[in-house]
Amino acid sequence: RVSRSSVSIWVRDVPLTQKQIDKLYRNKRTGALKGSYIASLNKIRKSEELTKKLKEEGEKEVGRISQREFFLTGVAMYFAEGDKSGKNVAFSNSDPRAIKFMADWFLNVCKVPENKLKCDLYIHDNLDEKEAKKYWSKLIDIPLEQFRKSYIVKNNKNRLRKVKHIHGVLRVGTSNANLHRKIMGWISGVFSV
């Protein structure tokens, strides 16, 4: 048995067809459902409009970033999601924007030769590994030959995943102990200010 609140959370973003909406109206004894449904739609619409407005404002506030800002943003992202031990320089994420940014950062800031940039894919076994590799390869313009063996995660059918990363999680980086030490120095430099 599942609580109504749980079911509500699971299905709140599922759009209803007009036929389904009409059936719900006919099945209800009062107009309360119709009123609450219309109010809910209005609330969703207002929230979407506000989200769009705030996103546009945020993008305008950032504007074009300088080379120095690009450098520092990469340092911050590496601190958040990069490998911090050993000799490997690597960044892992499922967000294509973050992966693209950091691949560019490795190539342009860290001066990693393109042929030294390697990729590892972490993906569930019920997703398409080949398509995922093609997607990432095209996104960051790295040949498939530079992808190492994927790590395939056994999918647990009983676990409800809120977010499904259809392209998996990509780890992009290189093996370079001196570069790793330098990045750790950049991170220390940011925190010593």
C-alpha positions in Angstrom: 0.0 0.0 0.0 1.3 3.4 -1.0 0.3 6.8 0.5 -1.5 9.3 -1.5 1.2 11.9 -1.0 3.8 9.5 -2.5 1.6 8.7 -5.5 1.0 12.5 -5.9 4.8 13.1 -6.0 5.4 10.3 -8.5 2.7 11.4 -11.0 2.5 15.2 -10.6 4.5 15.9 -13.8 2.6 13.4 -15.9 0.5 15.4 -18.4 -3.1 14.3 -18.7 -5.0 14.1 -22.1 -8.2 16.1 -22.5 -10.1 12.8 -22.4 -8.6 11.9 -19.0 -9.3 15.4 -17.6 -12.9 15.2 -18.8 -13.3 11.8 -17.1 -12.0 13.1 -13.8 -14.5 16.0 -14.0 -17.4 13.6 -14.6 -16.4 11.3 -11.8 -16.2 14.1 -9.2 -19.4 15.1 -7.3 -18.4 18.7 -6.9 -16.6 21.3 -8.8 -13.8 21.2 -6.2 -11.6 19.0 -8.4 -12.0 21.2 -11.4 -11.1 24.3 -9.3 -8.1 22.7 -7.7 -6.9 21.3 -11.0 -7.1 24.8 -12.7 -5.4 26.4 -9.7 -2.7 23.7 -9.9 -2.2 24.4 -13.6 -2.0 28.2 -12.9 0.6 27.6 -10.2 2.7 25.4 -12.5 2.5 28.0 -15.3 3.5 30.9 -13.0 6.4 28.8 -11.6 7.6 28.0 -15.1 7.4 31.7 -16.1 9.3 32.8 -13.0 12.0 30.1 -13.6 12.5 31.2 -17.2 12.7 34.8 -16.2 15.2 34.2 -13.4 17.3 31.9 -15.6 17.5 34.6 -18.3 18.4 37.3 -15.7 21.1 35.0 -14.4 22.6 34.4 -17.8 22.7 38.1 -18.5 24.4 38.8 -15.1 27.2 36.3 -16.0 27.6 37.6 -19.5 30.8 36.5 -21.4 33.5 35.2 -19.0 37.2 36.2 -19.3 40.0 33.8 -19.6 40.8 34.3 -15.9 37.2 33.6 -15.0 37.3 30.5 -17.2 40.5 29.3 -15.4 39.0 29.9 -11.9 35.7 28.3 -12.8 37.5 25.2 -13.9 39.5 25.2 -10.7 36.2 25.4 -8.7 34.6 22.7 -10.7 37.6 20.4 -10.4 37.6 21.0 -6.6 33.9 19.9 -6.6 34.0 16.9 -8.9 37.6 16.2 -9.8 39.9 13.4 -8.7 42.0 14.7 -5.8 44.2 11.8 -5.0 46.8 9.9 -6.9 48.3 10.9 -10.2 45.2 11.0 -12.3 43.6 14.3 -13.5 40.0 13.5 -14.0 36.5 15.0 -13.8 33.3 13.0 -13.6 29.8 14.2 -14.2 26.5 13.3 -16.0 25.8 16.9 -17.1 26.9 17.4 -20.7 27.6 21.1 -20.0 30.0 20.3 -17.2 31.8 17.6 -19.2 32.2 19.9 -22.2 33.4 22.8 -20.0 36.0 20.6 -18.3 37.2 18.9 -21.4 37.8 22.4 -22.9 39.5 23.4 -19.7 41.8 20.4 -19.7 42.7 21.1 -23.4 43.1 25.0 -23.2 44.1 25.8 -19.6 46.0 22.6 -18.6 47.4 22.1 -22.1 46.6 18.4 -22.2 47.3 17.1 -25.7 44.0 15.9 -27.3 45.4 12.4 -27.8 46.2 12.1 -24.1 42.6 12.9 -23.0 40.9 9.6 -22.0 37.3 8.8 -21.1 35.6 6.3 -18.9 31.9 5.6 -19.0 29.8 4.5 -16.0 26.4 3.3 -17.2 23.6 1.0 -16.0 23.2 -2.3 -17.9 19.7 -1.4 -19.1 21.0 1.6 -21.1 22.8 1.7 -24.5 26.5 1.8 -23.9 27.4 2.3 -27.6 25.0 5.2 -28.1 26.2 6.8 -24.9 29.9 6.6 -26.0 28.9 8.1 -29.4 27.1 10.9 -27.6 30.0 11.8 -25.4 32.5 11.4 -28.2 30.6 13.8 -30.4 30.0 16.3 -27.6 33.7 16.7 -26.6 35.2 15.8 -30.0 37.2 12.9 -28.6 37.6 9.8 -30.8 36.0 6.5 -29.5 39.5 5.0 -29.5 40.3 7.1 -26.5 37.4 5.6 -24.5 38.5 2.9 -22.1 36.4 -0.1 -21.0 33.1 1.0 -19.6 32.0 0.3 -16.0 28.6 -1.3 -16.3 26.4 -1.0 -13.2 23.8 -3.7 -12.6 20.4 -2.1 -12.6 18.3 -2.7 -9.6 14.7 -3.0 -10.8 13.3 -2.6 -7.3 15.0 0.8 -6.9 13.1 3.9 -8.1 15.7 6.3 -9.6 14.5 9.9 -9.6 16.9 10.9 -12.3 17.9 8.6 -15.2 21.1 9.5 -16.9 20.6 8.0 -20.3 24.1 8.7 -21.3 25.6 7.6 -18.0 28.3 9.4 -16.1 31.5 10.3 -18.0 34.9 10.6 -16.5 37.3 12.6 -18.6 40.9 13.2 -17.9 44.6 12.2 -18.2 47.3 10.5 -16.3 49.8 13.2 -15.3 51.1 13.5 -11.8 52.7 16.9 -12.3 49.5 18.4 -13.7 47.6 16.9 -10.8 50.0 18.5 -8.3 49.6 21.9 -10.1 45.8 21.7 -10.0 45.9 20.9 -6.3 48.1 24.0 -6.0 45.5 26.1 -7.9 42.9 24.8 -5.5 45.0 25.7 -2.5 45.6 29.1 -4.0 41.9 29.8 -4.3 41.4 28.9 -0.6 44.4 30.9 0.7 43.0 34.2 -0.6 
